Amino acid sequence: QVQLVESGGGSAQAGGSLRLSCVASGSFFKIDDMGWFRKAPGKQRELVAVIPRGGEANYADSVKGRFTISRDINTVYLQMNSLKPNDTAVYYCNADVSFTLLTPTHGYWGQGTQVTVSS
């Protein structure tokens, strides 16, 4: 069983900052990619940023230069600066987890944390 627990959501004014954290716990071999997705009302879930294990991060064009993803083994962070009202969404943590050396990874999701940006 794998659990992803997010924290750090909340409200901010446009131009402000928030920092999200997500800790993965449970019994597993390792985590490959960890990332953040978001879902705004009336829109589909979209990738915000992803960081591979030991690799370089990738970002959605809409957040490049404003958001920074970082990682500490089984914890992933999202530093969000220069927030805009259209960043308002529920943010979900995602982790690709493997349970042995040779088995494929399985994707797990956190419960989501609300981020609201007011103008």
LINFEN-V563129 format. One record per backbone hydrogen bond with DSSP energy under -1.0 kcal/mol. CO is the residue of the C=O (numbers start at 1). NH is the residue of the N-H. E is the energy in kcal/mol with one decimal. If there is no record, write none. Layout:
((CO	NH	E) (CO	NH	E))
This chain:
((3	25	-2.6) (5	23	-2.2) (7	21	-2.7) (10	116	-2.6) (12	118	-2.4) (13	16	-2.5) (16	83	-2.3) (18	80	-3.2) (20	78	-2.3) (21	7	-2.2) (22	76	-2.4) (23	5	-2.2) (25	3	-2.7) (30	98	-2.8) (33	96	-2.6) (34	51	-3.2) (35	94	-2.5) (36	48	-2.9) (36	49	-1.7) (37	92	-3.0) (38	46	-2.9) (39	90	-2.3) (40	43	-2.2) (46	38	-2.5) (48	60	-2.6) (49	36	-2.9) (50	58	-2.4) (51	34	-1.9) (52	55	-1.5) (58	50	-2.2) (60	63	-1.8) (60	64	-1.0) (63	66	-2.3) (63	67	-2.4) (66	81	-2.0) (68	79	-3.0) (70	77	-2.7) (72	74	-1.3) (74	24	-2.6) (75	72	-2.9) (76	22	-1.7) (77	70	-1.6) (78	20	-2.6) (79	68	-2.5) (80	18	-2.0) (83	15	-3.0) (84	87	-2.4) (85	88	-1.8) (89	115	-2.7) (90	39	-2.2) (91	113	-2.1) (92	37	-2.8) (93	110	-2.3) (94	35	-2.6) (95	108	-2.4) (96	32	-3.1) (97	106	-2.9) (98	29	-2.1) (98	30	-1.7) (106	97	-3.3) (108	95	-2.1) (113	91	-3.1) (114	10	-1.4) (115	89	-2.0) (116	12	-2.3) (118	14	-2.7))
